[in-house]
Amino acid sequence: FNLADGRNPRFIDMVQAMTANAGREQRITTLPAAWAGWLWRICRLIPAIDRNLSPAVAARRMKSLTINQTKAAEAGITFHNTIEVIARRDPDYPYDRI
């Protein structure tokens, strides 16, 4: 799904769509940003966690892998709503080809 459908879904929306596909649609629990920041600062004191949470590693993991869809749209390619396809709620998507 790295070729963008133009909607740019959030990670939490993707997870919710995956749970809907599994037949158990539910919203996951998340931490507020301030709490996550404090937890990150505390966990940085543990060497094993610090190696995986360093700013350089975090920047690589948070980098967007989405490709601009402009040329694909000009070529006549149509896009389906990624969230609806993952949740299997898009009536126009050909699921039998997956």
N, C-alpha and C positions, 0 to 999 in steps of 0.2 A: 504494500500500500504506500510505498514511498513516492509514487507519482501522485501528486496531490489532486484531490477532487475539488479543491478550492474552499473547503470548509474548515480545515485545520482543527481537528478535534483535540480536546484535552485528553491526557492520559487517563484520567478518571472516567471519562465518557467511553473510552475504548474498553476499559475493564468492565464497566457496566454492560456494554454490548456483549462482551464475551460471556458474562454470567447469564445474560438473556439467552444466548445461543445454547448454553448448557442446561437451560430450563429452570434456572434458579435466579431470576433477575433480582438483583439487590445492589444498593449503593454501598461502596466500601467506606470504611471509616478512615478519615485522614486527620493529620495533625495541622493545627494552624501554623502559618509560616513562622511566627515568633517562637513557638514551642520547638519547631523543627530546628531553628537556628540555635537555640540553647542546647538542645540535645546533641547537635553536631559539635558544638564547642566542647561539651563534656566528653563526648566520645573521642575527640581528637587527642585526649590524654592517654588513650590506650594505643600502643604502637601498632598492633595488628590492624586495628580499625583505621588508624591515621593514614596508613599506606593506601587504603582504599577510598578514603574520604578527602584526600588532599585536593586543593583547588584545581590543580592540573588534571587530575583524574576525573573530578566532577565536571570540569568544563568539557572534556572529551565525551563523557557519557550524556551530557545534556545538549550536545550539538545536534541541530536538526539534520535529518537525513532526507528531507523532503525536496523533491525536484520540482522546478517550475513547470507548470502544465501548459504554458502559453503555446508552445510549438505543437504539442499534442492536440490541443483544442483547434488550432488552425488546420491541422490535418484531418479534422472531422471525427476525432475520437470523442465519444461521449463518456461521461463519468457517472458512476452511481454513488450515492451517499454511503461512505465507508462505514459509518456507525450502523446504518440500517442493514447493510449487507452482512456485517459481522453478526448482528443480532438476528439475522435471517427474517427481517420484517419488510424487505424491499420486494414488492410484488413483480417488478420488472426484471430482476436479476436472474440469469439462468443458472440456478444452483445445481442442476443436474450435470453441469460440465465441470464441476469441482472435483 
